[in-house]
Each structure stands twice: as C-alpha cells, then as structure tokens.
C-alpha cells in the first residue's frame, strides 16, 4: 500500500512547502484507508447487533434515519 510513503519528489516538495501541503498530502493518502476502516466498524456494529427481517416494521413506520446512519450509508456507498 502507498500510504505515507511519498516519492522523493513529493518529499522535496514537502520540505520546501508549507504545512498546508503536508496536510493535503496526508488527507489524500489517508482518505481511502479511513473510509475502509469506517466500513469495517459499521460491519462489526451490524454483526454484533443484527436485525431480524421477520421483526422489521414497514419502512414507512420507521423513524427517520439518524445522522450516524446516514453517514454509514454514504461511507458504504463510497466503497
């Protein structure tokens, strides 16, 4: 994996660059890793607390999704 292993040209750029350049590089390198980690956490949460399909109510009767649930959906769709 190429995480946190920039090439020589990028290292030179960082040494001459600013903190913003370093932050941008780290964000670009870590974003895919963090998205995968979030998906794994969601999977583990769902595995620990499965919902049985025969006990589910119709979707119209369910309360609106929380921000946390919406974030999980967005993260999983990004993968």
C-alpha positions in Angstrom: 0.0 0.0 0.0 1.3 3.5 -0.7 0.1 5.1 2.5 2.5 7.5 4.0 5.3 6.6 1.5 5.5 9.6 -0.8 8.1 9.6 -3.6 11.3 11.6 -3.5 9.9 14.5 -5.4 7.0 14.7 -3.0 9.3 14.7 0.0 11.4 17.5 -1.6 8.1 19.4 -2.2 7.1 18.9 1.4 10.4 20.1 2.8 10.2 23.2 0.7 6.4 23.5 1.1 4.0 24.6 3.8 2.1 22.8 6.4 -1.0 23.1 4.1 0.9 21.0 1.5 1.7 18.3 4.1 -1.9 18.3 5.3 -3.2 17.9 1.7 -0.9 15.0 1.0 -1.8 13.2 4.3 -5.5 13.7 3.6 -5.2 12.3 0.1 -3.2 9.3 1.4 -5.3 8.6 4.4 -8.8 9.1 3.0 -9.2 5.7 1.4 -7.8 4.0 4.5 -10.2 5.9 6.8 -13.1 5.0 4.5 -12.3 1.3 4.7 -11.8 1.5 8.4 -15.2 3.1 8.8 -16.8 0.4 6.7 -15.2 -2.3 8.9 -16.5 -0.6 12.0 -20.0 -0.4 10.5 -19.8 -4.1 9.6 -18.8 -5.1 13.1 -21.6 -3.0 14.7 -24.1 -4.6 12.4 -22.7 -8.1 13.1 -22.9 -7.5 16.9 -26.5 -6.3 16.7 -28.2 -7.9 13.7 -31.8 -7.0 12.8 -34.0 -10.0 12.1 -36.0 -9.5 8.9 -39.2 -11.0 10.3 -39.4 -8.5 13.1 -38.9 -5.4 11.0 -41.7 -2.9 10.5 -42.6 -1.4 7.2 -40.2 1.4 6.2 -43.0 4.0 6.4 -43.4 3.2 10.1 -39.8 3.6 10.9 -38.5 6.8 12.4 -36.3 8.9 10.2 -32.6 7.8 9.9 -30.2 9.5 12.3 -27.1 11.4 11.1 -25.0 8.4 12.1 -27.0 6.0 10.0 -26.9 8.4 7.0 -23.1 8.7 7.4 -22.8 4.9 7.4 -24.8 4.7 4.1 -22.6 7.4 2.5 -19.4 5.7 3.6 -20.5 2.2 2.3 -21.6 3.7 -1.0 -18.2 5.3 -1.4 -16.6 1.9 -1.2 
